[in-house]
Amino acid sequence: MFDSDRHTLDRVAQAVVTGERGLDDIFDRMADDVASLMINRLAAFDAQGLGRVAHLTWNDPVRRQKVIDHYGERVIQAILIRVEKHLAAYGREATDGRAQSR
């Protein structure tokens, strides 16, 4: 079981979307693990965080349970909710950027 404050979880979620590294080894690994649960979602948004997990197959049936067992379901759910918020913002920024370049 892993526990952390909401600000740290938000930084991890942001790193999942942006692909940012350098949080520290534990949180970088956590971002990799969460990103591995969202390969198709990150690809759909063309998020830079896809680079963290592009080498993995999206349909690994055991991966999700391993990640949940390692960090705890509550922590993973909290990060997934935050990732969705960051993806929504990422999508809006990408859309706004394309609209302005036209």
C-alpha contacts under 8 A as a table, 3 or more apart, distances in Angstrom:
res1	aa1	res2	aa2	distance
1	M	69	D	7.21
1	M	70	H	6.00
1	M	71	Y	4.77
1	M	72	G	4.83
2	F	70	H	7.28
2	F	71	Y	4.55
2	F	72	G	6.11
2	F	75	V	7.03
3	D	71	Y	7.55
3	D	75	V	6.64
4	S	8	T	6.46
4	S	9	L	6.68
4	S	75	V	7.94
5	D	8	T	5.52
5	D	9	L	6.38
6	R	9	L	4.95
6	R	10	D	6.01
7	H	10	D	5.03
7	H	11	R	6.30
8	T	11	R	5.04
8	T	12	V	6.27
9	L	12	V	5.03
9	L	13	A	6.17
9	L	78	A	7.47
9	L	79	I	5.85
9	L	82	R	7.88
10	D	13	A	4.95
10	D	14	Q	6.12
10	D	79	I	6.83
10	D	82	R	6.14
10	D	83	V	7.90
11	R	14	Q	5.05
11	R	15	A	6.16
12	V	15	A	5.01
12	V	16	V	6.26
12	V	23	L	7.93
12	V	27	F	6.38
12	V	28	D	7.44
12	V	30	M	7.18
12	V	31	A	5.47
12	V	79	I	7.32
13	A	16	V	5.04
13	A	17	V	6.65
13	A	31	A	6.82
13	A	79	I	5.60
13	A	80	L	7.20
13	A	82	R	5.75
13	A	83	V	4.73
13	A	86	H	7.28
14	Q	17	V	5.29
14	Q	18	T	6.09
14	Q	20	E	7.86
14	Q	82	R	7.84
14	Q	83	V	6.52
14	Q	86	H	6.19
15	A	18	T	5.06
15	A	19	G	5.11
15	A	20	E	4.78
15	A	21	R	6.91
15	A	28	D	7.88
15	A	31	A	6.25
15	A	49	G	6.93
16	V	19	G	5.59
16	V	20	E	7.45
16	V	31	A	5.13
16	V	32	D	6.90
16	V	34	V	6.99
16	V	35	A	5.48
16	V	49	G	5.21
16	V	50	L	7.96
16	V	52	R	7.92
16	V	83	V	6.98
17	V	35	A	7.88
17	V	42	L	7.00
17	V	47	A	5.77
17	V	48	Q	6.31
17	V	49	G	4.54
17	V	50	L	7.48
17	V	83	V	6.78
17	V	86	H	6.76
17	V	87	L	6.46
17	V	90	Y	7.91
18	T	47	A	6.45
18	T	48	Q	5.00
18	T	49	G	4.70
19	G	48	Q	5.36
19	G	49	G	3.64
19	G	50	L	7.05
19	G	51	G	6.63
19	G	52	R	6.21
20	E	49	G	7.38
21	R	24	D	7.86
21	R	28	D	6.15
22	G	25	D	7.56
22	G	28	D	6.84
23	L	27	F	5.90
23	L	28	D	5.90
24	D	27	F	5.50
24	D	28	D	5.81
25	D	28	D	5.15
25	D	29	R	6.06
26	I	29	R	5.25
26	I	30	M	6.23
27	F	30	M	4.78
27	F	31	A	6.10
28	D	31	A	5.12
28	D	32	D	6.27
29	R	32	D	4.97
29	R	33	D	6.13
30	M	33	D	5.03
30	M	34	V	6.16
31	A	34	V	5.19
31	A	35	A	5.94
32	D	35	A	5.08
32	D	36	S	6.13
32	D	52	R	5.94
32	D	53	V	6.75
33	D	36	S	5.09
33	D	37	L	6.87
33	D	67	V	6.46
34	V	37	L	5.29
34	V	38	M	6.82
34	V	67	V	7.51
34	V	76	I	7.32
34	V	79	I	7.82
34	V	80	L	7.55
35	A	38	M	5.05
35	A	39	I	6.21
35	A	42	L	7.70
35	A	49	G	7.18
35	A	50	L	7.20
35	A	52	R	7.05
35	A	53	V	6.51
36	S	39	I	5.62
36	S	53	V	5.69
36	S	56	L	7.34
36	S	58	W	7.41
36	S	63	R	7.89
37	L	58	W	7.65
37	L	63	R	7.46
37	L	64	R	6.25
38	M	41	R	5.14
38	M	42	L	6.02
38	M	58	W	7.98
39	I	42	L	5.31
39	I	43	A	6.14
39	I	50	L	6.45
39	I	53	V	6.86
39	I	54	A	7.42
39	I	58	W	5.81
40	N	43	A	4.95
40	N	44	A	6.05
40	N	58	W	6.88
41	R	44	A	5.09
41	R	45	F	6.56
42	L	45	F	5.33
42	L	46	D	6.00
42	L	47	A	5.21
42	L	48	Q	7.84
42	L	49	G	6.78
42	L	50	L	5.51
42	L	87	L	7.94
43	A	46	D	4.71
43	A	47	A	6.29
43	A	50	L	6.22
44	A	47	A	7.72
45	F	87	L	7.16
45	F	90	Y	7.83
45	F	91	G	6.34
46	D	50	L	7.39
47	A	50	L	5.84
47	A	87	L	7.78
47	A	90	Y	7.60
48	Q	51	G	5.96
49	G	52	R	5.55
49	G	53	V	7.69
50	L	53	V	5.56
50	L	54	A	5.66
51	G	54	A	5.17
52	R	55	H	7.96
53	V	56	L	5.47
54	A	57	T	7.79
57	T	60	D	6.36
60	D	63	R	5.65
60	D	64	R	7.93
61	P	64	R	6.94
62	V	65	Q	5.70
62	V	66	K	6.38
63	R	66	K	5.15
63	R	67	V	6.24
64	R	67	V	5.24
64	R	68	I	6.19
65	Q	68	I	5.03
65	Q	69	D	5.91
66	K	69	D	5.09
66	K	70	H	6.12
67	V	70	H	5.14
67	V	71	Y	6.24
67	V	72	G	7.76
67	V	76	I	7.96
68	I	71	Y	5.46
68	I	72	G	4.92
68	I	73	E	5.06
68	I	76	I	6.50
69	D	72	G	5.52
69	D	73	E	7.30
71	Y	75	V	6.36
71	Y	76	I	6.75
72	G	75	V	5.57
72	G	76	I	6.41
73	E	76	I	5.16
73	E	77	Q	6.01
74	R	77	Q	5.22
74	R	78	A	6.15
75	V	78	A	5.10
75	V	79	I	6.27
76	I	79	I	5.15
76	I	80	L	6.06
77	Q	80	L	5.01
77	Q	81	I	6.19
78	A	81	I	5.33
78	A	82	R	6.42
79	I	82	R	5.03
79	I	83	V	6.01
80	L	83	V	4.93
80	L	84	E	6.26
81	I	84	E	5.27
81	I	85	K	6.62
82	R	85	K	5.12
82	R	86	H	6.33
83	V	86	H	5.03
83	V	87	L	6.01
84	E	87	L	4.99
84	E	88	A	6.14
85	K	88	A	5.14
85	K	89	A	6.35
86	H	89	A	5.08
86	H	90	Y	5.94
87	L	90	Y	4.81
87	L	91	G	5.94
88	A	91	G	5.11
88	A	92	R	6.24
89	A	92	R	5.07
89	A	93	E	6.18
90	Y	93	E	5.16
90	Y	94	A	6.19
91	G	94	A	5.10
91	G	95	T	6.09
92	R	95	T	5.05
92	R	96	D	5.94
93	E	96	D	5.04
93	E	97	G	5.99
94	A	97	G	5.09
94	A	98	R	6.26
95	T	98	R	5.19
95	T	99	A	6.16
96	D	99	A	5.08
96	D	100	Q	6.15
97	G	100	Q	5.22
97	G	101	S	6.26
98	R	101	S	5.21
98	R	102	R	6.58
99	A	102	R	5.54
